[in-house]
Amino acid sequence: ATAPPGPHEDRLLRAVGRLTHVDDPVRIAGWRRLLTVDGSPDDPAAPRLARMLLASLDPPGATDVAGAMAELGRHPQVAAELLELLDVLAGRIDHLDLPLGPGFGPEVPLRVHTRYTRTEVLAALGAGGGLAAPAWREGVRWLPEVPADVLMFTLDKTRGGFSPTTRYRDYAISPDLVHWESQSSTSPDSPTGQRYQQHRRLGSSVLLFGRLSVDDRAFWCLGPATYVSHEGSRPMAITWRLRHPLPGDLFEQFAAAATG
């Protein structure tokens, strides 16, 4: 049996198909509650989990979470499809997810060694207002409200339109060390360069995310990192130490970029 289609059925079902990267029990359980339970569960991360899902679906005409939820309510078949997808995704989890740890409150639903789109990351960190996450095309984002520098990089830069000035050398040195190059305008003495070097003293965090190629919609959350050292200027070649070492399979893939 199927319910009558809503006014934006096809568009929302296509959006459901863009969620197949989800691979952690926090999102899966939180989204199940959102779709099946009346009222807000006693979970400090629930508002951001809701925004992560609804901003990804992007229902037409909705400008906030409440409006997006009301629009989803007009599409019962889309909600049913989401629940079926979540059941499938729960059986595909193949990495142990870990909490971010100190510096991030219980309202932040990100988990280390799981995958997220840019929209999900910004929603999880509370960036912007309303439903839509702020536009983000570059690989770095400073979020003073967290406060945190969010660094996203793509390992294989031979495709995807990377110019010679943006083909930074990013790779894993060891399971807990990552080599990362800043934007070409960043020098050690610049405000951004100083923030990278002094982030612990300043009380801000650094979050690393990486993906293998531009074909990957989502980025692996490598988690919080601390500054170790740097070389050069414009760009700065920084070595970061991960709070949580990479699992063996991810290290193998991220280290391969050093010789690729």
Secondary structure, DSSP 8 states (H G I E B T S, - for coil): ------TTHHHHHHHHGGGTT---HHHHHHHHHHHH-SS--S-TTHHHHHHHHHHHH--TT--SHHHHHHHHHT-HHHHHHHHHHHHHHHTT--S--EE--TTS-TT---EETSEE-HHHHHHHTT-SSSSS-----SSEEEETTTTEEEEEEES--SSSS--GGG----EEEETTEEEEE--TT--TTSHHHHHHHTHHHHT-EEEEEEESSTT-SSEEEEEEEEEEEEE-SSS-EEEEEESS---HHHHHHHHGGGT-
